[in-house]
Amino acid sequence: MAETQPISIENARGTLKVIFSEATTSEERVRCAKLASTAFGKPLTPERYLEREEYLASHPLARGTGWRWWCLTLADNPEHVLSMCKTMHRDLLVRDGSATGGETVVARQEQGYCICSVVTDSNYRGRGLASVLLKGVAEWLDGPGNATASILYSDVGDFYVSKGWDILDSFESILTVPPSVPQKGQAQFPETRPLTTEDIPRLCERDVESLKDDFQKYDLPKDSVLVTVLPTTNMITWLQARIAYTNNQSYGKTPKVTGSICESAESWIYWYSDLHHRKIIIQRVKPPRGQDEATSTRVLARLLLDTIEAAAKLDLLEVDIWNPSPELHRAMKLLNSELGIKVTNQKRESEHIPCLRWRGGEKRSIIASPNEFYPWS
């Protein structure tokens, strides 16, 4: 572990000397993972959680330096992890708004990270450890990490705002899975077929190219910046691998179908079957191409209906969509009016609130689009 000089943390409870460093050996990471399991382990046992971390470390998104672990340890006992978090690689697509108007600004791919599993030993909370930890991580992001931006998903958003991560839009729509999925009127929807993991690489490649084209066409306000995490194969399959492991260990099964596609409209959907929370969360919706509004609405409605049907087969209660587009809202209204599917639209205020920090803590007018579930960790 590459150590830095001890940091003194002083408050009413006394002085605490800690070391901020990156956990690089397997032993150091296991100590960090044991702490993380106390906050993020459910529904896995602590032992299964450690096994899952080892399993996920072999995923392409995490290999090498794609997944880095950071911690604070006691200066006089480096094996005692007081606070820890991880950073995970993200491919960002970024486009700046025109400063003067008229010229074309080309979208570019940049380095980004997701910060996850931020946790402090319960015996040491309230002493500013997480603040010190995040300060060290931010300095690394701005320096060796070469991060254009970093994102995290918080249940305590205001805390991270004070550390430089600004809250992004966090709306969601919830489709209630009915006791029996209505069949009336389904013949009027376009034809679709199920997706499996074998389909994902080629579809992700097409999706990324389509997003790059959309970025160039986006009517971006002056002096703002458009950013998204690219839905690469590694990004999509990371969540699939994670939930598959948890489902298998906790429930002895995991669904093989991971989405649905309408080939005629070049539109598809990936989903995340969370058996523990009894819901499906939609990872990504690739919008239709070359269709009029009415046709696009029915394509998306069909894909959403496929998701509801998949949830019903698993005895799940709802389908969640993060920050749905206007096109998806039209599709949900159609499902409600024609098939009676209940739709609830709300703002997320207590869970998984996305927060973004620009390089150096610079304040920018950020438009994050798409801002869906797939970059979450």
N, C-alpha and C positions, 0 to 999 in steps of 0.2 A: 504494500500500500504506500503510494507516494505521499508522504506527510508534508504538511505545512507547519508553520509556527503555531504554538498553542494560542487559542483565542480565549480571552477572559470575558465571561458573561456575568455581569453584576446586577443584582436586584435585591429586593427585600429579603430574599431567602439566602443571600450570601453570594459568594463568588464561585463560579464553576469554570474550570479550564477544560476546553474541548479542542479537538483536532478535526478540521474539515479535510476530507480526502475522497478519492475515488476507490471503491472496492473493486479490485481487479482479480483476486484469486478466488478459487471456488470456496475456500473456507470463509473468506470475508463476505462473499455474497450469501452464503448460507446463513451467517449471522444476521445480515440485513433482512433476508427473506423470513427468518423466524419472527423478527419484529413486524414485518409487513403482514404476516399471517394473522396477527392479533386484530388487525383492522379490516383486512380485505380477504380473509380466508374463506368465509362462508360461501357455499354450503360444504366446502371441503374440510376434512380434518387437517390439523397442522402438518401431519406427515404427507398427506395427499397434496397439500398446497406446495410444499417443497418439491415434490415430484413433478408437479405441473410446471413450476418455474424452471426446473432442469430440462423438461421436455420442450418448453417454449424457447429456451435458449438456443436450440438447434434450428429454429425456424429462420428462413432467409432474412426476414426483417430484423432479427435480433443478433444474427451471427456477427462475429468480429466486434466492431465498435458500434453496431447498430443499436445495441441495448447497453447503456452504461448505468452503473450504480454509484450513488453518492451518499456519504454518511458523515455524521458527527459522532465521534467516540470520545470517551473520557481520556484526557491527556495522560493520566497515570494508569489507565487500564484500557489499552486500545482494542481489547476484545469485547468491550461493553459498548454496543451500539445504542446511542441515545435517540438519534433521529436519522431518517433515511428517505431517499426518493430515487426514482429512475428517470433517465432521459431516453427517449426512443426516436430513432430517425424518422423524419417525414420529408417527402418530396413536395415542395411548395411550387405552385404556379402563381406568379406575381405580375401585375401590370399596373404601372403608374398612370394617373390621370394627366392630361396635358397641362403643363404649367402656363402656356401662352395661347393654346387653342390652335387647332388646324393640323398640327403635325401628327403622324402616326407613331404611337408608342407601342413597341413590340412586347408581347408577354414573354417572360423568361422563367426558367426553372431555377429555384433557389433551395438552399439547405435550410431545413427546419427541424424542430424537435417537438415531441409531446412529453410533458412532465407528468409522471404518474406515481402512484403509491407513496404519496407524502404522508409520513406518520412519525410521531414522537412517542417514545416510551411513556406510558401513562404515569409513571412515577416522577417524570421530569417535565410534565406539561406546565404551561404557564410561566416558563422561564425564558422565553424568546428563542428557543432552539430552532424552531422551524424558520424563523426569520433569518437567523445566521446561516442555516443550511441553504435557503433559497438565494441569499446574497452571494454565497460561494458559487452556486450553480449559475446564477445570472452572469457572474464575472467570467465563468468558463464559456458560457454561450456567446458572450460578446468577444471573447478572445479566441482560444484554440478551437472552440466548437464552430466558429464562423456561421452562426445562426442569423439568418435574416429575421426570423420570428420564431417564437415558441408558443405553444398552446397547452393549456391544461383544462381539466374538467373538474369543477369544484362543487362541493356541498356547502362551502363557506366563502362565497364569491367576494364579499367585502374584504376579507382578510387578504386575498391575493391582489386586489386592487391597490391596497396600501403597499404592496411589494412590487408594483409595476405592471401587473397583468390586468388589462382592461376587459370588462365583461362584454361579450358579444350577444347578439340576439339568441334567445333560448326558448323559442316557441315549440309546441308539439301538438299533434293531433292524435287522438286515441280512437280507434275503431273497436267497438265492442263486438266480440264474437257471439253471434246469436246461438241459441240452443240447437237450431237446425239452419244451415245456410240456405237462403232462398234460391230456388232454381228458376222461378218465373222470370222470364225476360233475358236469361243468360245467353240464349241463342243469338241475340242481337249484338253481342260483344265479339270482338275479333278473336281469332284462334291464337292460343298460346301453347307452350309446352314447358315442362319442368326443367330447371337448371340443376346441374350437379357441379362438383368441384372441377371436373374435367373441362367444363365450358369456360371457367373463369379467366384463364390466361388470355385467350384470344379476345374475349369481350372487354377485359380491362384495357388491352392495347387500343382497341377501337374507341373506348370511352375516353381515354386520355387524349387521343388525337382530336376527338370531337370537342372536348373541353377547351383545348388550345384554340380551336377555331372560334368557339363561342366567346372566349376572352377577348379576341380581337374585335368582335362585333359589339361587345358590351358598351352601352352608352354611359361612360364613366365620368362622373362629375370632376371638374377641375380640382387639382391639388389633392385628390383622394387616391387611394390605392385599393386595387382589387386583388384578393388573395384566396386561394383554396389549397387544401391538401389534395394531391392527386390520388385518385382511386386506383392505384397500381395493384397488380396481382399480389405482391407481398403484403400490401395494406389490407386488402379484402380477405385474403386467406389467413392472415394473422388472427383476426377475430373468429373466423370459422374454426381454426385449430383450437383456440382457447376455449370456446363454448363446447366444442365436441369433447374435449378432455373432461371438462366439468360435468357435462351431461352423462358421459359414460361412467365416471367414477361415482357420481351421486345417484344416478337413476338406472344405470346399466344399459343405456341406449342413447343414440343420437340420431336425429333425422338425416337421411342421405340427401334429400332435396334441399338445396340452399337458395332457391329463387325460381323465377319464371321469366320467360322471354316471349315477346311477340315479334317473330322474325320479319313479318311484312312491314312493320313500322320501325325496325331497328331500335326497339325499346325493350328494356329489361329491368329486373329488380333483384337485388340480393337481400336475403334476410338472415336474422340471427335468432335462433330458437332457444330462448332462455326458459328451460323447464323449471328451474328453481323459482323464478318470479312469475311463472305461468303466463308468459307473453312472448310474442315475436316482435322484435324491433327491426325495422327496415334499415338496412345498412346504406343502400344507395339505390336511387331510381335514375336510370338513364332515360331521358325524355325522348319521345318519338321524333323522327326526322322526316321532313318532307310531307307532313300531313296537315290537313286543315284542322281548325280548332275542334270541331265536332268529333272528327275521327280520333284526334289525339286524346280527347277527353275519354272516349270509350276505350281506347287502348290502355290508358292508365287505370281506368276503372276495372278493366279485366285483370290487370296485374295485381291490383289491390285485392280484388275478389279472390284471386288465386292464393294470396297470402292469408286471407281470412279462412279459406278452406283448409289450408295447411295447419293453421292454428287450431281449427275445430277438430281435426283428426288427432291432434296431440292433446286434446282436452285443455287447451290454453284459453285464457279469458279475453285477451285483447291484442291488438296490433298497434304499435306505436310508430309514429313518423316524426322525425325531428326536422323542424324548420321547413315544412312542405312548401313547395312553389305554388304560385297562383294556379298553374295547370293541375297540380294535384288537388288543390282545394276544389276546383271544378269537378274533378273525378269523384271526390268524396261526396259532394253534393248530389251527384248523379246516383251514386250507390244508395244514398239516403232516400232520395225521392222515388227511385224505381224499385229498390229491393228492401227498403226499410232499415238499412244498416245504421246504427247509432254512431254519430260522430261527435266527439268532444274536442273543442279547440281551447288551448290554455297556454299560459306562459310557465315555463319551468322556473321556479324560484328557490327551490331547496335542494335539488339534486342535479348533478351532471351539467352545471352551468359552464359553458365554454368561455375561457378567458385567454386573451392573446397579448403578448408582449413583443414590441418591435425592438430591433437591435438597439442596444444602448439605452433602452427605456424611452426612446423617442416617441412622442405622441403623434400619431397619424390618424387621418380620417379613413378608417378601415371599412371596406365592404367585403365580408366573407361570404362567398357564394361559389359553389354550393357549400353549405354548412350542415352536413347531414351526420349520421351516426358513425360512418365507417372510419373516421380518424380517431375515435375514442379508444382509450386504453385504461 
